[in-house]
Amino acid sequence: MILLGPPGTGDTHLAVALQVRACLAGQCVLIATAPPSPTATSPRAADTLRTPRFQAGLG
């Protein structure tokens, strides 16, 4: 699940609430933040998102 929203709209709050419920149901969870755009950290970041290894992790 990917939640997107500008700061202050509650997307992180919702993500944490869903994470807690999933944990209580016995699921493994991961919450992570991403830069605003793939190239926000470096020009190579966009290339990293296209690698087969990264794409395999999404499936």
C-alpha positions in Angstrom: 0.0 0.0 0.0 1.3 3.4 -0.8 -0.1 6.5 0.8 0.8 9.9 -0.7 0.0 13.3 0.6 1.5 16.7 1.4 2.6 17.3 5.0 -0.1 17.6 7.5 -2.8 15.6 5.7 -2.7 12.5 7.9 -1.1 10.0 5.6 1.5 9.0 8.1 -1.1 8.9 10.9 -3.2 6.5 8.8 -0.2 4.4 7.9 0.8 3.9 11.5 -2.8 3.1 12.4 -3.0 0.4 9.7 0.4 -0.9 10.8 -0.7 -1.3 14.4 -3.9 -3.2 13.3 -1.8 -5.4 11.0 0.6 -6.2 13.9 -2.3 -7.1 16.2 -3.6 -9.4 13.5 -0.2 -11.2 13.4 1.1 -9.7 10.1 4.7 -8.5 9.5 4.8 -4.8 8.5 7.2 -2.2 7.2 6.7 1.5 7.1 9.1 3.7 5.1 9.3 7.2 3.8 10.5 8.2 0.4 12.0 11.4 -1.0 9.5 13.7 -2.7 10.7 12.6 -6.1 13.1 9.8 -7.4 15.7 12.4 -8.3 15.5 14.3 -5.0 18.5 12.6 -3.5 20.7 12.1 -6.7 20.3 11.8 -10.4 21.2 8.0 -10.0 18.2 7.4 -7.7 15.8 7.3 -10.7 18.0 4.6 -12.3 18.0 2.6 -9.1 14.2 2.5 -9.2 14.4 0.8 -12.6 16.7 -2.0 -11.6 15.4 -5.6 -11.9 16.4 -6.2 -8.2 14.3 -3.2 -7.0 11.4 -4.1 -9.3 11.4 -7.7 -8.0 11.0 -6.4 -4.5 7.9 -4.6 -5.4 6.1 -7.7 -6.7 
